[in-house]
Amino acid sequence: MKNESNDKCGANRERYVDIKKVSRYTSLPVKTIYDWSNQGKFPCIKYGRRILFDIQDVDKAMANLKQPYLQCEKTVNKIIGDLHGNGI
């Protein structure tokens, strides 16, 4: 039996995992992961009725979803500027 504390810090981590483990790992709902795998955002391996995910691919996909701080700040400032410019 695996030591749960080792799994949390990355030791003894499995490389290929099922969708439930990806959901726990990413804190995303299972449905979102299914949708994203169908859209090609999360590469997966389909083997019969099973779907497996490579944790390294999941890490890369999540990294690609990150938005730089400055880009988020620019977007917020634009929205606020638009609201003030329209008299709202």
MDAnalysis code that builds the backbone (N, CA, C; Angstrom):
import MDAnalysis as mda
import numpy as np

u = mda.Universe.empty(264, n_residues=88, atom_resindex=np.repeat(np.arange(88), 3), trajectory=True)
u.add_TopologyAttr("name", ["N", "CA", "C"] * 88)
u.add_TopologyAttr("resid", np.arange(1, 89))
u.add_TopologyAttr("resname", ["MET", "LYS", "ASN", "GLU", "SER", "ASN", "ASP", "LYS", "CYS", "GLY", "ALA", "ASN", "ARG", "GLU", "ARG", "TYR", "VAL", "ASP", "ILE", "LYS", "LYS", "VAL", "SER", "ARG", "TYR", "THR", "SER", "LEU", "PRO", "VAL", "LYS", "THR", "ILE", "TYR", "ASP", "TRP", "SER", "ASN", "GLN", "GLY", "LYS", "PHE", "PRO", "CYS", "ILE", "LYS", "TYR", "GLY", "ARG", "ARG", "ILE", "LEU", "PHE", "ASP", "ILE", "GLN", "ASP", "VAL", "ASP", "LYS", "ALA", "MET", "ALA", "ASN", "LEU", "LYS", "GLN", "PRO", "TYR", "LEU", "GLN", "CYS", "GLU", "LYS", "THR", "VAL", "ASN", "LYS", "ILE", "ILE", "GLY", "ASP", "LEU", "HIS", "GLY", "ASN", "GLY", "ILE"])
u.atoms.positions = np.array([
    [0.837, -1.181, 0.000],
    [0.000, 0.000, 0.000],
    [0.880, 1.242, 0.000],
    [0.478, 2.248, -0.791],
    [1.277, 3.464, -0.928],
    [1.112, 4.356, 0.285],
    [2.167, 5.092, 0.566],
    [2.136, 6.077, 1.623],
    [1.514, 7.347, 1.057],
    [0.373, 7.746, 1.599],
    [-0.380, 8.891, 1.067],
    [0.424, 10.187, 1.147],
    [1.208, 10.368, 2.200],
    [1.972, 11.606, 2.329],
    [3.041, 11.705, 1.240],
    [3.585, 10.575, 0.793],
    [4.559, 10.599, -0.293],
    [3.907, 11.015, -1.601],
    [2.663, 10.599, -1.832],
    [1.968, 10.948, -3.070],
    [1.733, 12.445, -3.163],
    [1.434, 13.089, -2.053],
    [1.138, 14.512, -2.067],
    [2.357, 15.347, -2.421],
    [3.537, 14.903, -2.043],
    [4.724, 15.698, -2.338],
    [5.373, 15.273, -3.649],
    [4.807, 14.302, -4.344],
    [5.303, 13.945, -5.666],
    [6.107, 12.660, -5.709],
    [6.525, 12.134, -4.567],
    [7.282, 10.888, -4.564],
    [6.337, 9.728, -4.857],
    [6.830, 8.723, -5.516],
    [6.044, 7.535, -5.862],
    [4.818, 7.868, -6.706],
    [4.878, 8.942, -7.456],
    [3.742, 9.364, -8.265],
    [3.650, 8.499, -9.512],
    [2.437, 8.072, -9.824],
    [2.200, 7.299, -11.033],
    [2.269, 8.234, -12.230],
    [2.707, 7.697, -13.359],
    [2.781, 8.539, -14.551],
    [1.447, 8.565, -15.290],
    [0.798, 7.419, -15.432],
    [-0.479, 7.332, -16.137],
    [-1.581, 7.094, -15.117],
    [-2.587, 7.968, -15.146],
    [-3.646, 7.888, -14.140],
    [-5.012, 7.999, -14.804],
    [-6.036, 7.563, -14.066],
    [-7.401, 7.648, -14.590],
    [-7.972, 9.043, -14.337],
    [-9.158, 9.253, -14.828],
    [-9.755, 10.587, -14.813],
    [-10.055, 11.076, -13.399],
    [-10.389, 10.160, -12.491],
    [-10.676, 10.567, -11.113],
    [-9.417, 11.116, -10.439],
    [-8.279, 10.503, -10.706],
    [-7.028, 10.993, -10.120],
    [-6.636, 12.332, -10.739],
    [-6.897, 12.497, -12.037],
    [-6.618, 13.788, -12.678],
    [-7.510, 14.868, -12.067],
    [-8.754, 14.515, -11.795],
    [-9.683, 15.459, -11.183],
    [-9.183, 15.895, -9.809],
    [-8.749, 14.947, -9.004],
    [-8.214, 15.305, -7.680],
    [-6.925, 16.107, -7.816],
    [-6.084, 15.725, -8.759],
    [-4.782, 16.373, -8.952],
    [-4.931, 17.828, -9.383],
    [-5.897, 18.095, -10.263],
    [-6.071, 19.439, -10.816],
    [-7.156, 20.252, -10.124],
    [-7.970, 19.598, -9.300],
    [-9.131, 20.229, -8.654],
    [-10.175, 20.661, -9.679],
    [-10.211, 19.981, -10.815],
    [-11.213, 20.248, -11.849],
    [-12.272, 19.155, -11.811],
    [-13.514, 19.478, -12.151],
    [-14.555, 18.448, -12.203],
    [-14.257, 17.422, -13.301],
    [-14.697, 16.195, -13.074],
    [-14.498, 15.120, -14.045],
    [-15.091, 15.504, -15.393],
    [-16.265, 16.129, -15.391],
    [-16.914, 16.519, -16.650],
    [-16.030, 17.478, -17.454],
    [-15.402, 18.425, -16.780],
    [-14.518, 19.372, -17.460],
    [-13.353, 18.642, -18.107],
    [-12.798, 17.671, -17.411],
    [-11.671, 16.912, -17.955],
    [-12.114, 16.102, -19.165],
    [-13.301, 15.485, -19.097],
    [-13.840, 14.781, -20.266],
    [-13.994, 15.743, -21.442],
    [-14.584, 16.904, -21.175],
    [-14.793, 17.888, -22.241],
    [-13.462, 18.324, -22.851],
    [-12.498, 18.656, -22.002],
    [-11.208, 19.126, -22.486],
    [-10.446, 18.042, -23.224],
    [-10.601, 16.792, -22.808],
    [-9.917, 15.712, -23.532],
    [-10.549, 15.528, -24.913],
    [-11.863, 15.693, -25.006],
    [-12.536, 15.614, -26.309],
    [-12.161, 16.779, -27.213],
    [-11.850, 17.934, -26.619],
    [-11.448, 19.116, -27.384],
    [-9.957, 19.116, -27.711],
    [-9.211, 18.188, -27.127],
    [-7.775, 18.110, -27.377],
    [-6.930, 18.950, -26.435],
    [-7.542, 19.574, -25.418],
    [-6.779, 20.375, -24.462],
    [-5.965, 19.493, -23.513],
    [-6.498, 18.328, -23.187],
    [-5.817, 17.365, -22.331],
    [-5.582, 16.104, -23.156],
    [-4.357, 15.852, -23.587],
    [-4.089, 14.614, -24.319],
    [-4.400, 13.403, -23.435],
    [-4.939, 12.370, -24.040],
    [-5.261, 11.174, -23.270],
    [-5.000, 9.931, -24.107],
    [-4.984, 8.811, -23.420],
    [-4.801, 7.515, -24.055],
    [-6.095, 6.752, -23.855],
    [-6.733, 6.384, -24.948],
    [-7.956, 5.593, -24.861],
    [-7.609, 4.146, -25.133],
    [-7.921, 3.313, -24.163],
    [-7.627, 1.890, -24.250],
    [-8.905, 1.142, -23.928],
    [-9.611, 0.718, -24.978],
    [-10.919, 0.107, -24.757],
    [-11.857, 1.149, -24.188],
    [-12.400, 0.840, -23.033],
    [-13.309, 1.782, -22.373],
    [-12.582, 2.676, -21.376],
    [-11.308, 2.449, -21.192],
    [-10.531, 3.228, -20.219],
    [-9.888, 4.435, -20.880],
    [-9.786, 5.482, -20.112],
    [-9.080, 6.677, -20.552],
    [-7.997, 6.948, -19.510],
    [-6.770, 7.037, -19.978],
    [-5.648, 7.316, -19.092],
    [-5.001, 8.634, -19.495],
    [-4.454, 9.308, -18.509],
    [-3.802, 10.591, -18.729],
    [-2.373, 10.506, -18.232],
    [-1.451, 11.060, -19.002],
    [-0.051, 11.161, -18.609],
    [0.067, 12.420, -17.752],
    [0.494, 12.261, -16.514],
    [0.586, 13.394, -15.591],
    [1.469, 14.507, -16.162],
    [2.510, 14.136, -16.900],
    [3.374, 15.159, -17.493],
    [2.596, 15.992, -18.515],
    [1.725, 15.346, -19.289],
    [0.876, 16.078, -20.244],
    [-0.133, 16.970, -19.518],
    [-0.663, 16.470, -18.402],
    [-1.610, 17.260, -17.609],
    [-0.910, 18.515, -17.082],
    [0.313, 18.348, -16.572],
    [1.073, 19.502, -16.079],
    [1.308, 20.525, -17.189],
    [1.662, 20.056, -18.382],
    [1.894, 20.964, -19.511],
    [0.609, 21.680, -19.908],
    [-0.500, 20.940, -19.961],
    [-1.782, 21.536, -20.340],
    [-2.202, 22.599, -19.332],
    [-2.023, 22.322, -18.054],
    [-2.375, 23.293, -17.022],
    [-1.472, 24.527, -17.118],
    [-0.196, 24.323, -17.404],
    [0.730, 25.448, -17.548],
    [0.320, 26.333, -18.733],
    [-0.175, 25.708, -19.805],
    [-0.619, 26.473, -20.978],
    [-1.879, 27.286, -20.694],
    [-2.635, 26.882, -19.683],
    [-3.864, 27.602, -19.336],
    [-3.598, 28.804, -18.444],
    [-2.398, 28.880, -17.885],
    [-2.074, 30.003, -17.004],
    [-2.052, 31.292, -17.804],
    [-2.565, 32.343, -17.187],
    [-2.532, 33.653, -17.806],
    [-1.518, 34.501, -17.055],
    [-0.666, 35.163, -17.779],
    [0.303, 36.031, -17.106],
    [-0.403, 37.111, -16.296],
    [0.172, 37.472, -15.185],
    [-0.411, 38.472, -14.291],
    [-0.697, 39.772, -15.029],
    [0.247, 40.231, -15.811],
    [0.075, 41.510, -16.501],
    [-1.089, 41.476, -17.483],
    [-1.276, 40.353, -18.166],
    [-2.381, 40.237, -19.116],
    [-3.713, 40.330, -18.381],
    [-3.815, 39.657, -17.229],
    [-5.047, 39.731, -16.440],
    [-5.290, 41.155, -15.967],
    [-4.232, 41.821, -15.526],
    [-4.359, 43.192, -15.041],
    [-4.819, 44.119, -16.173],
    [-4.271, 43.947, -17.371],
    [-4.681, 44.762, -18.509],
    [-6.152, 44.547, -18.826],
    [-6.598, 43.298, -18.771],
    [-7.997, 42.984, -19.066],
    [-8.917, 43.640, -18.046],
    [-8.574, 43.537, -16.769],
    [-9.389, 44.148, -15.715],
    [-9.431, 45.664, -15.895],
    [-8.281, 46.262, -16.151],
    [-8.239, 47.711, -16.336],
    [-9.067, 48.150, -17.536],
    [-9.074, 47.371, -18.598],
    [-9.867, 47.695, -19.778],
    [-11.357, 47.633, -19.450],
    [-11.756, 46.594, -18.719],
    [-13.166, 46.457, -18.345],
    [-13.597, 47.625, -17.466],
    [-12.769, 47.955, -16.488],
    [-13.104, 49.063, -15.593],
    [-13.148, 50.382, -16.360],
    [-12.186, 50.581, -17.264],
    [-12.176, 51.789, -18.087],
    [-13.412, 51.883, -18.959],
    [-13.826, 50.739, -19.543],
    [-15.029, 50.732, -20.371],
    [-16.258, 51.073, -19.544],
    [-16.326, 50.546, -18.318],
    [-17.473, 50.835, -17.465],
    [-17.536, 52.318, -17.120],
    [-16.406, 52.900, -16.775],
    [-16.386, 54.316, -16.417],
    [-16.610, 55.192, -17.639],
    [-16.129, 54.766, -18.777],
    [-16.294, 55.538, -20.011],
    [-17.724, 55.560, -20.488],
    [-18.496, 54.514, -20.173],
    [-19.888, 54.429, -20.590],
    [-20.835, 55.016, -19.560],
    [-20.298, 55.597, -18.487],
    [-21.152, 56.211, -17.488],
    [-21.869, 55.215, -16.593],
    [-21.379, 53.998, -16.559],
    [-22.024, 52.974, -15.706],
    [-21.468, 53.038, -14.317],
])
